[in-house]
Amino acid sequence: MFSLLVNVYNLTFIHFFIYLCLFTGGEPGGALLSSKQWLIVQAPNSYMSGNWPLRFAALDAKCEHLAVAGRTGFALYSFATRRWKLFGNESQERDFVVAGGLVWWRQYLIVGCYNIGADRDEIRIYPRDSPRLDNNFSTSTQVSGQILLLSLMDDSLLVYTSDCHISLFELDSTSSNQQTINRSQEIDVSTLGLHPACLVAATLTSLSNEPHRMGRENILLNVCGRVLLIQRGEGEDG
């Protein structure tokens, strides 16, 4: 199944265009069926009243859960229960600003944010299935500058910050349901002579121009429309 999400925001409603493709027959030559539909979700007034406009949205891989972020904090929506999950403590919601986006990893939401109270930039991981949104349930790590971009591939997370550094982290979840974030590599792309805002996309990819490196996690950059591929060395884990 393949799904494409397009977000259109207004004051109280979130509009989603979902495109589904299903293969039938179980064989490579099976028929291709497709369906298109608009899904309209009303954002909770308790969140929107102080956090409009929405700035980020992310749908999980199974199209079952939605995360949205406005001026501060974020909110989660379950398509199965048709219910929103908010922070139980509003001071926690107002204490951080999502920057760089939201990405889903397994049953967790990864948030790039600025911690207002501590005056620092952080990556946070929140469990999807906790009874309520609470910083006590999250795992966080500090980064060197404002987060501009996030990208995820399998258990590897790419973080691009305003100091022109790309940091790669390895994610893991222990048997006790604790999440770990370990930095595996840091790349200074200021040597490309670019302004931080000129890098409009940074994506982990298995693409390579060398056949023996195919399948390895490399980095694809979009610098003002110019596409660059950074191939990681053999000794660089990730």
Backbone bond lengths (Angstrom), bond angles and torsions (degrees), N, CA, C in turn:
res aa  C-N    CA-C-N  psi(-1)  N-CA   C-N-CA  omega(-1)  CA-C   N-CA-C  phi
1 M - - - 1.466 - - 1.521 109.15 -
2 F 1.289 116.16 135.93 1.458 122.45 177.07 1.515 108.30 -121.36
3 S 1.307 116.49 136.55 1.468 118.83 179.77 1.516 109.60 -132.20
4 L 1.298 115.09 143.63 1.458 122.03 178.56 1.506 108.20 -123.58
5 L 1.317 116.45 130.61 1.465 121.28 -177.80 1.517 109.65 -114.38
6 V 1.302 115.60 128.35 1.457 121.76 172.81 1.518 107.25 -121.94
7 N 1.318 117.87 127.13 1.458 121.61 -174.85 1.518 110.63 -105.29
8 V 1.297 116.18 133.12 1.462 122.16 173.54 1.520 106.75 -128.00
9 Y 1.322 117.56 122.45 1.453 120.60 -172.97 1.531 111.01 -107.67
10 N 1.329 115.96 142.72 1.452 120.61 162.91 1.518 107.24 -137.20
11 L 1.289 117.42 -163.01 1.454 119.75 -169.60 1.526 113.16 -65.67
12 T 1.335 119.20 -41.77 1.462 120.30 -172.82 1.513 114.54 -125.35
13 F 1.341 118.65 -9.07 1.452 119.51 -176.50 1.526 110.93 -124.72
14 I 1.339 115.79 149.77 1.453 122.81 175.51 1.521 106.23 -117.35
15 H 1.335 117.31 125.51 1.458 121.78 -177.35 1.526 108.83 -107.65
16 F 1.326 116.76 132.21 1.454 122.16 -179.46 1.515 109.84 -125.08
17 F 1.313 115.01 133.76 1.450 119.74 173.98 1.522 107.53 -107.51
18 I 1.328 117.23 113.69 1.453 122.84 -176.06 1.524 108.99 -107.10
19 Y 1.323 116.22 126.49 1.452 120.93 177.08 1.520 107.84 -115.56
20 L 1.318 117.14 118.51 1.455 122.30 -176.48 1.520 110.24 -112.48
21 C 1.331 116.49 134.63 1.465 121.71 174.27 1.514 108.46 -121.43
22 L 1.296 118.29 126.04 1.456 123.06 -178.80 1.527 109.64 -121.52
23 F 1.353 116.38 129.79 1.447 120.85 174.35 1.525 109.00 -91.44
24 T 1.310 117.03 137.86 1.454 121.53 179.55 1.517 109.57 -120.05
25 G 1.310 115.18 158.72 1.454 120.54 177.11 1.505 113.73 95.75
26 G 1.338 118.57 -18.47 1.457 121.10 176.78 1.517 114.30 73.15
27 E 1.330 118.18 5.90 1.458 121.82 -179.15 1.524 109.44 -121.19
28 P 1.351 116.30 157.13 1.469 118.23 178.84 1.518 113.21 -54.89
29 G 1.344 117.75 -29.83 1.447 120.33 -179.30 1.514 113.51 -92.17
30 G 1.333 117.01 13.39 1.457 120.95 -177.98 1.514 111.81 -63.91
31 A 1.323 114.76 160.25 1.467 119.88 -178.01 1.519 110.80 -68.89
32 L 1.311 116.25 150.45 1.457 123.26 177.89 1.518 109.03 -108.27
33 L 1.332 115.37 118.22 1.454 120.80 177.45 1.515 108.72 -109.59
34 S 1.285 117.22 146.50 1.456 119.65 179.36 1.513 110.31 -138.61
35 S 1.305 115.24 152.52 1.463 120.67 176.34 1.514 108.28 -143.86
36 K 1.327 115.66 149.94 1.455 121.90 -179.58 1.511 108.40 -131.89
37 Q 1.310 116.20 138.90 1.455 118.55 177.55 1.527 110.20 -157.15
38 W 1.323 114.25 150.74 1.455 121.02 172.93 1.522 108.58 -93.44
39 L 1.324 115.89 133.59 1.459 121.81 172.23 1.518 107.65 -113.80
40 I 1.309 116.62 130.33 1.462 121.24 -179.20 1.524 108.70 -118.30
41 V 1.312 115.90 121.22 1.465 122.51 -178.51 1.520 108.36 -117.73
42 Q 1.300 116.87 130.35 1.461 120.32 177.20 1.520 109.60 -85.50
43 A 1.306 115.42 123.09 1.460 120.35 178.83 1.520 109.52 -71.58
44 P 1.334 117.62 146.41 1.465 119.93 -177.73 1.529 112.15 -69.15
45 N 1.311 115.69 132.16 1.468 120.07 -179.67 1.518 111.93 -60.62
46 S 1.343 115.87 -33.13 1.464 119.55 -178.39 1.526 111.56 -63.78
47 Y 1.339 117.23 -27.50 1.462 119.74 177.02 1.526 111.33 -91.91
48 M 1.336 116.40 -43.08 1.461 120.41 -174.33 1.527 113.33 -68.69
49 S 1.326 117.11 -29.31 1.462 119.99 -175.72 1.518 112.43 -58.52
50 G 1.327 116.73 -33.13 1.466 118.70 -179.14 1.511 114.20 -112.95
51 N 1.346 117.38 -1.32 1.458 119.02 -172.59 1.527 114.85 -129.02
52 W 1.352 116.71 7.98 1.459 118.51 175.32 1.531 109.58 -69.31
53 P 1.358 120.02 144.10 1.464 126.64 3.98 1.526 111.96 -89.60
54 L 1.339 115.78 159.89 1.453 119.74 173.78 1.522 109.68 -70.15
55 R 1.336 115.64 141.09 1.465 120.86 -175.81 1.522 112.99 -117.19
56 F 1.326 116.99 -26.57 1.458 120.84 -178.14 1.519 110.06 -139.67
57 A 1.339 116.16 150.23 1.461 122.08 173.91 1.520 108.41 -148.01
58 A 1.330 116.70 145.55 1.465 120.93 179.10 1.518 109.11 -146.52
59 L 1.323 115.80 134.31 1.458 123.35 178.90 1.518 108.27 -108.88
60 D 1.336 118.16 136.72 1.458 119.85 -179.53 1.526 111.03 -72.99
61 A 1.338 116.80 170.97 1.463 121.91 -171.82 1.524 112.76 -62.50
62 K 1.322 118.07 -30.36 1.462 121.36 -178.46 1.524 112.99 -93.71
63 C 1.328 116.63 5.41 1.475 121.80 -179.69 1.529 111.01 57.38
64 E 1.324 116.38 38.96 1.462 120.83 -178.98 1.524 113.30 -110.88
65 H 1.328 116.73 -22.03 1.456 120.81 -177.48 1.524 110.14 -136.41
66 L 1.307 114.28 144.94 1.457 122.60 -177.40 1.527 109.59 -126.15
67 A 1.322 116.01 138.56 1.463 121.75 173.83 1.526 108.45 -120.52
68 V 1.327 116.49 135.57 1.463 121.19 176.53 1.522 108.75 -132.18
69 A 1.327 115.35 149.84 1.462 120.44 179.56 1.514 109.70 -137.56
70 G 1.320 115.75 134.64 1.453 122.13 177.38 1.509 111.14 -112.13
71 R 1.332 115.79 -135.30 1.460 120.55 -176.30 1.515 112.25 -60.75
72 T 1.315 117.54 -44.52 1.462 122.12 176.21 1.521 108.39 -139.18
73 G 1.340 115.80 157.31 1.453 120.98 175.97 1.519 113.48 61.58
74 F 1.337 115.74 -163.12 1.460 121.62 175.90 1.524 108.20 -158.95
75 A 1.330 116.16 172.85 1.459 122.40 179.61 1.516 108.83 -140.29
76 L 1.330 116.85 150.73 1.464 122.85 -179.89 1.520 110.24 -116.03
77 Y 1.326 115.95 144.69 1.468 121.73 179.47 1.523 109.32 -128.84
78 S 1.339 117.06 136.21 1.458 122.93 175.93 1.525 108.57 -106.69
79 F 1.333 116.63 122.35 1.457 120.06 177.58 1.529 111.67 -70.38
80 A 1.344 117.42 -24.85 1.462 120.81 -179.81 1.530 111.23 -71.39
81 T 1.343 116.54 -46.42 1.467 120.75 -177.72 1.521 112.54 -94.17
82 R 1.348 116.47 -13.88 1.467 122.33 -176.04 1.530 111.80 56.25
83 R 1.316 113.62 40.50 1.468 119.22 179.98 1.524 109.85 -127.98
84 W 1.335 115.04 148.64 1.456 122.53 175.83 1.521 109.85 -95.06
85 K 1.332 114.62 148.53 1.458 120.88 174.24 1.524 107.91 -118.73
86 L 1.343 116.39 125.32 1.462 121.87 -177.82 1.520 110.00 -120.51
87 F 1.326 116.08 172.14 1.456 120.76 174.73 1.525 109.24 -69.42
88 G 1.330 116.05 131.68 1.457 119.76 176.17 1.515 111.72 -69.61
89 N 1.328 115.52 -31.31 1.462 121.71 178.83 1.533 108.15 -105.08
90 E 1.326 117.44 107.94 1.464 120.46 -176.23 1.519 112.72 -64.49
91 S 1.326 117.78 -26.45 1.466 119.55 178.70 1.530 110.38 -66.23
92 Q 1.346 117.58 -32.25 1.461 120.32 175.20 1.518 110.58 -67.40
93 E 1.327 116.85 -39.91 1.468 121.38 178.85 1.521 111.29 -62.04
94 R 1.332 116.94 -39.46 1.463 120.86 -177.06 1.520 113.25 -83.62
95 D 1.340 117.18 -2.67 1.456 120.61 -172.24 1.526 113.26 -93.19
96 F 1.340 117.76 -1.58 1.459 118.41 177.90 1.524 110.34 -147.75
97 V 1.338 114.22 153.94 1.463 122.19 -179.06 1.520 108.03 -119.92
98 V 1.317 117.62 127.30 1.453 121.34 177.97 1.529 109.03 -71.63
99 A 1.329 116.17 130.01 1.471 122.27 179.63 1.524 108.01 -136.10
100 G 1.299 116.93 135.29 1.462 119.92 176.63 1.511 114.23 89.94
101 G 1.330 117.97 -17.16 1.450 119.79 174.38 1.513 115.22 118.60
102 L 1.335 113.87 -177.46 1.456 124.56 179.45 1.530 107.75 -127.95
103 V 1.323 117.49 139.13 1.463 120.70 174.49 1.529 108.68 -138.57
104 W 1.324 115.64 144.77 1.465 121.43 176.99 1.518 110.38 -92.89
105 W 1.322 116.11 136.60 1.464 123.58 174.67 1.529 107.69 -132.51
106 R 1.332 115.32 111.41 1.464 119.95 -174.69 1.527 108.93 53.94
107 Q 1.355 116.95 -126.16 1.469 119.53 178.92 1.527 111.85 -100.39
108 Y 1.338 115.10 29.96 1.459 120.28 -178.31 1.529 110.01 -125.79
109 L 1.316 115.52 152.16 1.461 121.87 174.97 1.523 108.62 -107.38
110 I 1.331 116.08 126.51 1.459 121.72 177.43 1.523 108.25 -99.35
111 V 1.316 115.55 128.96 1.459 122.17 -174.50 1.525 109.30 -123.53
112 G 1.325 116.76 126.25 1.455 120.71 168.66 1.522 107.77 -91.98
113 C 1.327 118.01 125.43 1.467 118.04 -171.59 1.524 112.23 -149.20
114 Y 1.336 113.73 165.39 1.464 122.42 171.69 1.514 107.85 -109.34
115 N 1.329 116.01 120.11 1.457 122.91 178.73 1.528 108.57 -82.73
116 I 1.336 116.36 106.72 1.470 120.70 -174.34 1.521 111.10 -65.70
117 G 1.325 117.26 -44.88 1.461 120.93 -176.57 1.515 112.85 -64.36
118 A 1.348 116.58 -41.63 1.467 120.85 -178.03 1.519 112.68 -91.61
119 D 1.348 117.75 -5.54 1.463 123.54 -179.98 1.529 110.82 53.04
120 R 1.334 115.38 55.64 1.458 119.88 178.20 1.531 110.05 -152.77
121 D 1.338 115.05 159.98 1.460 121.65 179.11 1.520 109.26 -97.47
122 E 1.335 116.01 139.75 1.456 120.44 -171.94 1.526 111.66 -141.08
123 I 1.330 114.47 156.46 1.459 122.42 162.81 1.530 105.92 -105.42
124 R 1.327 115.58 130.60 1.457 119.84 178.34 1.521 110.04 -123.90
125 I 1.325 115.60 146.61 1.462 121.84 175.48 1.523 108.07 -121.24
126 Y 1.334 115.68 121.63 1.461 121.89 179.92 1.526 109.85 -113.37
127 P 1.334 118.61 132.81 1.466 120.48 176.15 1.523 111.02 -70.97
128 R 1.308 115.85 137.09 1.463 120.95 -178.70 1.521 111.78 -68.76
129 D 1.330 117.19 -35.44 1.457 121.05 -169.16 1.524 114.62 -98.38
130 S 1.317 118.34 13.32 1.461 119.95 175.58 1.529 109.31 -66.99
131 P 1.341 118.53 152.22 1.466 120.18 -177.09 1.526 113.90 -60.10
132 R 1.322 117.12 -26.31 1.469 121.55 178.48 1.530 107.72 -155.78
133 L 1.317 116.54 161.62 1.460 120.18 175.24 1.521 108.54 -75.61
134 D 1.326 115.81 125.97 1.462 120.65 -175.13 1.522 107.76 -155.95
135 N 1.334 116.18 132.93 1.463 119.73 178.59 1.525 112.48 -62.40
136 N 1.320 117.60 -23.46 1.461 120.86 179.27 1.523 111.82 -66.20
137 F 1.333 117.35 -21.45 1.461 121.21 179.06 1.523 112.34 -92.68
138 S 1.330 117.19 -3.05 1.473 120.53 -172.89 1.525 111.43 -97.59
139 T 1.332 113.86 162.50 1.464 122.94 172.86 1.521 107.26 -117.22
140 S 1.330 117.47 136.79 1.468 119.34 -176.65 1.523 111.15 -137.45
141 T 1.331 114.44 155.10 1.461 120.94 173.28 1.521 108.55 -145.12
142 Q 1.320 116.60 144.43 1.463 121.46 -176.84 1.521 110.46 -83.71
143 V 1.333 116.25 145.52 1.462 121.56 174.58 1.529 108.84 -121.07
144 S 1.348 115.51 170.88 1.460 120.24 -167.00 1.523 114.68 -81.07
145 G 1.335 118.19 -15.86 1.465 119.93 -177.43 1.513 110.91 -160.14
146 Q 1.316 116.37 -179.04 1.460 120.47 179.21 1.522 110.21 -60.37
147 I 1.326 116.19 133.39 1.457 121.11 -178.72 1.523 109.23 -80.17
148 L 1.332 115.56 124.43 1.455 121.26 -179.32 1.527 112.50 -104.57
149 L 1.347 117.09 -34.33 1.461 120.97 -176.94 1.525 110.39 -143.47
150 L 1.338 115.21 146.23 1.460 122.66 172.94 1.522 108.38 -127.73
151 S 1.340 116.30 144.77 1.457 121.19 174.00 1.514 108.33 -148.13
152 L 1.328 116.04 142.54 1.463 121.09 -176.29 1.519 109.97 -128.45
153 M 1.329 115.98 137.80 1.459 121.99 172.71 1.517 107.95 -142.23
154 D 1.335 115.83 114.24 1.461 121.77 -175.58 1.530 108.97 56.39
155 D 1.344 118.00 -116.80 1.465 121.42 -179.42 1.530 112.11 -106.80
156 S 1.317 116.51 19.41 1.464 121.24 179.84 1.522 109.59 -111.08
157 L 1.312 115.74 133.11 1.458 122.13 -179.05 1.521 109.78 -117.16
158 L 1.327 116.45 130.02 1.458 122.69 174.98 1.525 108.71 -103.40
159 V 1.332 115.93 133.06 1.458 122.22 178.78 1.525 108.51 -129.02
160 Y 1.334 116.58 121.83 1.457 121.23 176.76 1.516 108.56 -107.66
161 T 1.335 116.70 126.87 1.456 121.72 -174.90 1.526 111.27 -115.95
162 S 1.323 115.46 166.64 1.469 122.19 -172.21 1.520 113.48 -68.17
163 D 1.331 119.21 -9.78 1.462 121.69 175.59 1.526 111.74 -90.66
164 C 1.348 115.83 16.69 1.470 122.82 178.78 1.525 112.89 64.49
165 H 1.308 116.41 32.87 1.458 120.99 176.30 1.522 109.48 -111.53
166 I 1.334 115.44 135.09 1.465 121.96 171.15 1.521 107.19 -103.99
167 S 1.323 116.00 119.90 1.460 121.18 178.66 1.523 108.89 -109.64
168 L 1.339 115.97 136.89 1.455 121.78 177.02 1.522 108.45 -111.06
169 F 1.325 115.24 131.97 1.460 121.76 -178.45 1.524 109.51 -123.00
170 E 1.334 115.29 145.13 1.459 120.87 172.56 1.524 108.43 -101.83
171 L 1.325 116.07 129.34 1.460 122.16 -177.65 1.517 109.93 -103.69
172 D 1.328 115.54 144.27 1.455 119.94 177.71 1.517 109.09 -152.05
173 S 1.328 115.62 155.30 1.456 121.97 177.31 1.518 108.03 -127.34
174 T 1.332 117.21 124.96 1.452 121.46 -176.21 1.523 110.60 -81.76
175 S 1.341 115.39 172.18 1.464 120.67 180.00 1.528 111.73 -63.45
176 S 1.334 116.80 -23.89 1.467 120.50 178.30 1.526 111.54 -89.88
177 N 1.343 116.19 14.45 1.465 122.53 176.18 1.529 112.66 66.83
178 Q 1.338 116.08 30.23 1.453 121.46 174.07 1.518 109.08 -99.86
179 Q 1.346 116.71 137.62 1.455 120.41 -178.02 1.528 109.99 -98.46
180 T 1.327 115.72 142.96 1.460 120.77 177.32 1.527 108.95 -122.26
181 I 1.339 115.59 143.77 1.459 123.48 178.20 1.527 107.05 -126.11
182 N 1.324 117.13 109.53 1.456 121.22 -177.81 1.527 110.22 -117.89
183 R 1.334 115.33 124.67 1.465 120.06 179.29 1.525 108.97 -72.35
184 S 1.330 117.11 126.63 1.460 121.36 -178.76 1.530 112.82 -106.50
185 Q 1.340 117.16 -24.24 1.459 119.81 -177.79 1.517 109.92 -163.31
186 E 1.325 115.86 150.87 1.457 121.19 174.29 1.517 108.71 -135.31
187 I 1.339 116.44 132.56 1.457 122.34 -176.39 1.524 108.54 -122.62
188 D 1.324 116.74 128.11 1.467 122.19 177.57 1.529 107.82 -93.34
189 V 1.340 116.14 107.41 1.469 119.31 -178.66 1.527 111.97 -93.87
190 S 1.334 117.05 6.97 1.474 119.09 176.56 1.526 110.48 -65.69
191 T 1.342 117.04 -18.75 1.465 120.44 177.57 1.526 111.64 -65.98
192 L 1.343 116.85 -15.20 1.464 120.37 175.60 1.525 111.62 -77.43
193 G 1.341 116.66 -6.51 1.454 121.41 178.48 1.507 113.60 70.17
194 L 1.328 117.14 35.24 1.463 120.19 -177.08 1.522 111.25 -112.01
195 H 1.331 114.36 154.01 1.458 120.96 170.81 1.525 107.56 -77.35
196 P 1.352 119.43 143.89 1.471 120.30 -177.66 1.524 114.07 -51.69
197 A 1.341 117.14 -35.32 1.461 120.23 -177.51 1.528 112.86 -75.02
198 C 1.333 117.75 -13.23 1.465 120.59 -179.53 1.524 112.26 -75.09
199 L 1.322 117.21 -20.59 1.464 120.59 176.64 1.523 107.50 -85.41
200 V 1.327 116.58 101.21 1.469 120.72 -172.30 1.516 112.46 -93.27
201 A 1.338 118.07 -14.47 1.463 120.59 177.26 1.516 109.06 -155.77
202 A 1.331 116.11 139.51 1.464 122.89 175.12 1.524 106.58 -139.85
203 T 1.322 116.23 119.30 1.457 121.00 -170.39 1.516 110.77 -132.17
204 L 1.323 116.69 135.55 1.455 120.85 170.70 1.529 108.45 -74.39
205 T 1.334 116.19 136.83 1.458 120.41 -175.91 1.522 110.33 -147.24
206 S 1.322 116.31 156.86 1.463 121.30 174.53 1.529 110.96 -94.89
207 L 1.334 117.68 1.77 1.463 121.20 178.90 1.523 110.71 -66.31
208 S 1.331 115.47 147.91 1.463 120.82 177.39 1.511 108.49 -157.40
209 N 1.340 116.95 150.15 1.468 119.93 175.06 1.520 111.60 -93.41
210 E 1.346 116.15 6.88 1.458 121.58 175.26 1.526 107.90 -122.03
211 P 1.337 118.97 118.57 1.467 121.92 -173.93 1.524 114.45 -54.07
212 H 1.343 118.09 -36.96 1.458 119.55 -176.61 1.532 112.15 -73.48
213 R 1.341 117.39 -9.32 1.463 120.80 178.38 1.529 112.56 -100.93
214 M 1.325 118.02 -0.60 1.455 120.90 -178.99 1.527 109.89 -60.31
215 G 1.329 116.58 139.25 1.460 121.21 -178.99 1.520 112.55 94.80
216 R 1.316 116.93 -16.51 1.463 120.75 178.15 1.525 109.53 -83.13
217 E 1.325 116.68 148.57 1.456 120.32 -177.97 1.523 110.44 -77.90
218 N 1.312 116.04 108.89 1.447 122.76 174.20 1.535 108.55 -109.54
219 I 1.324 116.89 -178.30 1.464 120.55 -174.45 1.521 109.07 -124.77
220 L 1.324 115.56 126.31 1.459 122.40 178.41 1.527 108.28 -105.55
221 L 1.337 116.70 125.82 1.461 122.06 -177.25 1.526 110.40 -115.21
222 N 1.320 115.65 143.18 1.464 122.31 171.20 1.521 106.64 -115.89
223 V 1.326 115.64 106.21 1.461 121.60 -178.83 1.529 107.64 -107.57
224 C 1.334 116.31 97.88 1.472 121.95 -178.84 1.523 112.01 50.62
225 G 1.339 116.70 42.49 1.449 121.25 178.44 1.517 114.73 90.70
226 R 1.320 117.77 -10.12 1.467 121.27 177.72 1.525 108.80 -95.06
227 V 1.329 117.39 123.86 1.461 122.13 -174.25 1.528 109.97 -93.71
228 L 1.337 115.16 128.19 1.468 121.92 178.71 1.522 109.04 -124.68
229 L 1.317 115.84 144.76 1.458 121.78 177.23 1.519 109.65 -116.13
230 I 1.324 116.72 121.59 1.465 122.00 175.44 1.519 107.65 -99.85
231 Q 1.329 116.35 116.55 1.459 121.25 178.97 1.521 108.96 -96.17
232 R 1.304 114.96 125.64 1.462 119.67 -177.82 1.513 110.01 -82.09
233 G 1.341 114.81 146.93 1.462 120.53 -176.94 1.519 112.37 -71.58
234 E 1.328 115.22 165.18 1.462 120.95 -177.31 1.515 112.27 -62.82
235 G 1.332 117.29 -30.18 1.452 119.38 -176.79 1.510 114.44 -89.95
236 E 1.345 116.44 4.31 1.450 120.19 -176.46 1.510 109.18 -99.76
237 D 1.321 117.19 112.04 1.450 122.43 -176.47 1.501 109.86 -75.86
238 G 1.322 117.17 160.75 1.423 121.10 176.12 1.486 112.71 144.08
